[in-house]
Amino acid sequence: MRYVTAILALAFIILQVRLWQGDGSLLEVIALYRQAAEQKQVIADYNARNQQLLAEVQDLKHRLGAVEERARIDLGMMREGEVFYQIISPEDAKLLAPKPAVPQPEAADNG
């Protein structure tokens, strides 16, 4: 009876090790479920983006105003006779202000 108990205890220990470590272990399965959930979220994000792009393509194909809007925003185009006004905030004006010239040392003429 002792041998049977020892064999069963040894089998139990081996099975526990296989359950918690190695290929196909419980921890690995949990990690794979997490990765699958993350991938599903990434796919959902890409599907939403694809739907948005598809709607934009359809809009550009069927609405002339959408093409004009895209040309104005992305390419900075204007209609003939339009006047363009650009309003610059004080913070942007500081960035656009010319930098003071730094005097360069003159090269010595050894001639």
N, C-alpha and C positions, 0 to 999 in steps of 0.2 A: 504494500500500500504506500510505503514511503517513496518508492520509485515512481509510482504513478503521480503522486503529489508533486514530486520534484520535476517530473517531465511536464506536467501541466503548468507549474509555476514558470518553468523556463520558456515554454511556448507562449504563456501570457506576456512575459517580459519581451520576448522577440516581437510579438504582435504589437505591443505598445510602442516599441521603438519604430516599427514600420509605420504605425499610425501617425506619429508625431514628427518623424524625420524622414528624409529621403524623397525619392520620386513618388508622386501621388499621395503625399502626406496631407493631413488635414490642414496644416499651415499653408502648404502650397496651393491647395484648392481655394482657401480663403483669399489668398493673394490674387489668384486668377479671377475670382469673382469681382474683386475690386478693380482689376485692370479692365475687365469687360464692362463694368459700370462706367469707368472713365472714358473708354472708347465709345460707348453709346452716347455719352454727353458730347464728345467731340463730333461725332457723326451728326447729332441733332443740331449742333452749332453750324456745321457745314451745310446741312440741308436748309436751315433758315437763311443762310447767306446766299445759297444757290437760288432760293425762291425770290429773294430780294433782287438778285441780279437778273433773273428771268423776267421779273416784272419791269425792271428798268429797260431791258432789251425790247420787250413788247411796247413799252411806252415810246422808245426811240423809233421803232419801226412805224408806229401808227399815228404819232402826234408830231407835227412839225414844230410846235412850240417847245417840245422837249429837246429837240436838236438845237434850237436857238438858245435855249437855257444852258445846255451843255457847252456850247461854243462861247457863251458869255462868261460862264464861271471858270471853266477849265482853260480856255484859250485866251481869255481877255478880249474877245472880239466885240465890236460895236457896230450898230447900223450906221449907214451913211447919214450925216447930219446930226447925230447924237453928240452930246457933250458929256465928258467923263469928269466927275468930281471925286477926288480922293480926300478923305478926311483922315488926318493923322493925329493920333492922341499925343499928349505931351511926352509920354514914355517912349513912344515910337519916334518922336521927333529927336529925342536925345540920341537914340541909336543911329538915326540917319544923318545927324549933324556931322559935318566934315571934321576930321581930326586935325589938330594943329600940326603944322609941318615941323619936323625935327631937323634942325640944321645939321647938315652933313659936314664933317671936317674936310677941308680942302686938301687935295693931294699936294705934297711938297714938290716943287719943280726943281729938279736937280740939274737941269740943262744948262 
